[in-house]
Amino acid sequence: MNANRIIDMIVRQVLRRLVNRGVDKGIDMARRAGRKPGPSETQNDPEANRQMRDSAGRQKQSAKQMKQVTRQMRRFMKF
C-alpha cells in the first residue's frame, strides 16, 4: 500500500464520521423544532411541570379510551 491510498482511506473515514454527525444533528434539530420544550429544557417551574404531568395523563387516558372504542367497534362491525 502506498502513502496516497492510506491518506485517502483516513480522509474518507474522517469525512464519513463528520457527515454522519451532521446528519444526526440535523435530524435531531428537525425533530425538536415543532415540539414544546421538555422538562429538561424548561427551568424548575412547578406550574409548567404540573401542566406537563396533566397533559401526559390526558394522553394516556385518551389512548385507553381509543383502545376501548376499537374493541367495541370490532365487536359490532363484522366483515
C-alpha positions as CSV (number, residue, x, y, z in Angstrom):
1,M,0.0,0.0,0.0
2,N,1.4,3.4,-0.9
3,A,1.0,6.5,1.2
4,N,-1.6,8.1,-1.1
5,R,-4.0,5.2,-0.6
6,I,-3.5,5.3,3.2
7,I,-4.2,9.1,3.3
8,D,-7.3,8.6,1.1
9,M,-8.6,6.0,3.5
10,I,-8.1,8.2,6.5
11,V,-9.7,11.2,4.8
12,R,-12.7,9.1,3.8
13,Q,-13.2,7.8,7.4
14,V,-13.0,11.3,8.8
15,L,-15.4,12.7,6.2
16,R,-17.8,9.8,6.8
17,R,-17.9,10.4,10.5
18,L,-18.3,14.2,10.1
19,V,-21.2,13.7,7.6
20,N,-22.9,11.2,9.8
21,R,-22.7,13.5,12.8
22,G,-24.0,16.4,10.8
23,V,-26.9,14.3,9.5
24,D,-27.7,13.1,13.0
25,K,-27.6,16.6,14.4
26,G,-29.9,17.9,11.6
27,I,-32.4,15.1,12.2
28,D,-32.4,15.8,16.0
29,M,-32.9,19.5,15.4
30,A,-35.8,18.9,12.9
31,R,-37.4,16.5,15.4
32,R,-37.3,19.1,18.2
33,A,-38.4,22.0,16.0
34,G,-42.1,21.5,16.2
35,R,-42.4,20.3,19.8
36,K,-42.8,22.1,23.1
37,P,-39.8,22.3,25.3
38,G,-39.5,19.3,27.6
39,P,-38.8,19.2,31.3
40,S,-35.1,19.3,30.8
41,E,-35.4,22.3,28.6
42,T,-37.6,24.3,31.0
43,Q,-36.4,25.7,34.2
44,N,-37.7,24.3,37.5
45,D,-41.1,25.8,37.3
46,P,-43.6,23.8,39.3
47,E,-46.6,25.1,37.3
48,A,-45.0,24.0,34.0
49,N,-44.2,20.6,35.5
50,R,-47.7,20.2,36.7
51,Q,-49.1,21.1,33.3
52,M,-46.9,18.6,31.6
53,R,-47.9,15.8,34.0
54,D,-51.6,16.7,33.4
55,S,-51.2,16.6,29.6
56,A,-49.3,13.3,29.8
57,G,-52.2,11.9,32.0
58,R,-54.7,13.1,29.4
59,Q,-52.8,11.5,26.6
60,K,-52.7,8.1,28.5
61,Q,-56.4,8.4,29.2
62,S,-57.3,9.2,25.6
63,A,-55.2,6.3,24.5
64,K,-57.0,4.0,26.9
65,Q,-60.4,5.3,25.6
66,M,-59.3,4.7,22.0
67,K,-58.4,1.1,22.8
68,Q,-61.9,0.6,24.3
69,V,-63.6,2.1,21.3
70,T,-61.7,-0.1,18.9
71,R,-62.6,-3.2,20.9
72,Q,-66.3,-2.1,20.8
73,M,-66.1,-1.4,17.1
74,R,-64.6,-4.9,16.4
75,R,-67.5,-6.4,18.3
76,F,-70.2,-4.7,16.3
77,M,-68.5,-4.5,12.9
78,K,-68.1,-7.9,11.3
79,F,-66.9,-8.3,7.8
